[in-house]
């Protein structure tokens, strides 16, 4: 088993530092143990109640909701427009004195300070590193760390941590792998010149951003982005799925076995999708409020089981590349729903589009379907 794990790690190793692993996970177990074993979050959501009600709307029942299978599979191509980079619905300001480059395959171009690097779709240019990287991607799912639990607890699966929610100005949802205020994103007097690494999934724009700046600067960078999302409305979900997973961020730890549920039962998967489709309180862009102070829930619906790999001894490089290609294709088909927990700002966002307000009762019903609540 350990040998297989090493092979899988090798298969995805070439993807970082560009965009992380093809299934949306940045597999850096040492760093995960050091920086994400305990993620204490403060559930502090302060909203003006009167404005929130007016900004919610109910979805009509005359038109069938779109499905994930009907959505675009190819991301837009980022480009420079004056002093901004346009990437999907995002308009990313180019700071004064910065330059924008595209990687020339095979030629090193990093690490580059004060540089924005625009990549091609799902490209892997490990020699090209910028302070801000823009990656078009078919994989709309949030990144995460892999947390290992005993195989008996999860059926031999690693559990992917839940993302940190962030609402970009204008309403586009974003999912971070690391809290901007976390220890790993802070400068340390004992480690001058330490490197920072933040991965931001922007699912509706089909983009992944990589920021290599400390948390305070990274926050300013994200808050300077302007968006005009076009993927609101009810949750866009798959017609069905073969595998479904639910991971709930704990109150005092990032993830634990007690907060992870997994099912292949068609009825349970169907019931979960029906429950989510019934949520009709749409959150408009100007009322979106998901933020990093909230705990989150990760729901994943996969149309097929993860592709297997036939291991030779020693395994040819082509074999590992084939497995990685399969994983990238499958990741693009998977649907993730992230629920940001907490009071009047309890939102559910689908990676394929749609954002709705979710009640505590609906969250508890989902937990029961996955065996996480009675």
CORHU-V908821 format. One record per pair of residues at least 4 apart in sequence whose ideal C-beta (glycine too) atoms are under 6 Angstrom apart, sorted by the first residue. I is the first residue (numbers start at 1). J is the second residue. D is the distance in whole Angstrom. If there is no record, write none. Layout:
BEGIN
I	J	D
I	J	D
END
This chain:
BEGIN
7	315	6
11	320	4
11	323	5
11	324	5
12	21	4
14	124	6
15	21	6
15	124	6
16	20	6
17	129	6
18	124	6
19	135	5
19	208	5
20	26	4
20	143	5
20	199	6
21	25	5
21	27	5
22	324	6
22	327	5
22	328	4
22	331	5
23	327	5
23	331	5
24	139	6
24	141	4
24	143	5
25	144	5
25	146	5
25	160	5
26	143	5
26	177	6
27	146	5
31	35	6
32	36	5
32	145	4
33	37	6
35	184	4
36	145	5
36	254	5
38	253	6
39	254	4
41	295	6
42	293	6
43	342	5
44	293	5
45	342	4
45	343	5
45	345	4
47	52	6
47	344	5
47	345	6
52	344	6
55	284	5
55	287	3
56	281	5
56	357	6
57	282	5
58	280	5
59	234	5
59	280	5
59	282	6
65	234	5
66	70	5
66	236	5
67	239	5
68	236	6
68	238	4
68	335	5
68	352	4
71	352	5
75	121	6
75	136	4
75	206	3
76	88	5
78	85	6
78	87	4
78	118	5
78	134	5
79	86	6
80	85	6
80	100	6
81	86	5
83	94	5
84	91	5
84	93	6
85	92	4
86	91	6
87	134	5
87	207	5
88	205	2
88	206	6
88	207	5
89	172	6
89	205	5
89	227	5
89	228	5
89	229	5
90	205	6
90	225	5
90	227	5
91	226	5
92	225	5
93	224	5
94	98	5
98	114	5
99	115	6
100	116	5
101	117	6
102	118	5
103	109	6
103	125	4
103	128	4
108	127	4
109	128	4
110	128	5
110	129	3
111	129	4
112	130	5
113	131	6
115	130	4
115	131	6
116	130	6
116	132	5
117	128	6
117	130	3
117	133	5
118	134	5
119	123	5
119	135	5
121	136	4
122	137	6
131	212	5
132	211	6
133	210	4
135	208	4
136	207	6
137	208	5
138	332	4
139	331	4
139	332	5
140	203	4
140	351	4
141	334	6
141	336	5
141	351	6
142	163	4
142	175	4
142	201	5
143	177	4
143	199	5
144	160	4
144	161	4
145	161	5
146	158	4
147	159	5
147	255	5
148	158	5
149	153	5
149	154	5
149	257	5
151	156	4
153	257	5
159	247	6
159	255	6
159	260	5
161	254	5
161	255	6
162	247	6
162	249	4
162	296	4
162	298	4
163	175	4
164	176	4
164	179	5
164	292	5
165	290	4
165	294	6
165	296	6
165	340	4
166	174	4
166	176	6
167	288	5
167	290	5
168	172	4
168	174	5
168	225	5
168	227	5
169	226	6
170	226	5
170	227	4
170	228	6
171	229	5
171	285	3
171	288	5
172	227	4
172	229	4
173	349	5
174	200	5
174	202	5
175	201	5
176	200	5
177	199	4
178	182	5
178	184	6
178	185	6
178	198	5
179	292	5
180	185	6
180	215	4
180	218	6
180	219	5
181	215	6
185	196	6
185	215	3
187	214	5
196	212	6
196	213	6
196	214	5
198	211	4
198	218	5
199	210	6
200	209	4
201	208	6
202	207	5
203	351	4
204	229	5
204	231	4
204	353	6
211	218	5
213	217	4
213	218	5
229	285	6
231	353	3
232	355	6
233	282	6
233	354	5
234	354	5
235	276	5
235	350	4
235	354	4
235	356	6
236	350	5
236	352	4
236	353	4
236	354	5
237	273	6
237	276	6
238	301	5
238	335	5
241	269	5
241	301	4
241	302	6
241	303	6
242	304	5
243	264	6
243	302	4
243	305	6
244	263	5
244	269	5
244	301	5
245	262	5
245	300	5
246	261	4
246	299	5
246	370	4
247	255	6
247	260	5
247	298	4
248	259	4
248	297	5
249	295	4
249	296	5
250	256	5
250	259	5
255	259	6
261	370	3
261	371	5
261	372	5
263	268	5
266	270	6
268	369	5
271	369	6
272	369	5
275	365	6
279	356	4
279	358	6
281	356	6
281	357	4
282	356	6
283	287	5
283	288	6
283	347	6
283	355	5
283	357	6
289	345	4
290	340	4
290	347	5
294	340	4
294	341	6
294	342	5
295	341	5
296	338	6
296	340	6
297	339	4
299	337	4
300	336	5
301	335	5
302	334	5
303	333	5
307	326	4
309	323	4
311	315	6
315	319	5
335	351	6
335	352	6
336	351	4
337	348	6
337	350	5
338	349	5
339	348	5
339	358	6
340	347	5
341	346	6
342	346	6
346	358	5
347	355	6
348	356	5
348	358	5
349	355	5
350	354	5
358	362	5
364	373	6
367	372	4
367	373	4
368	373	5
END
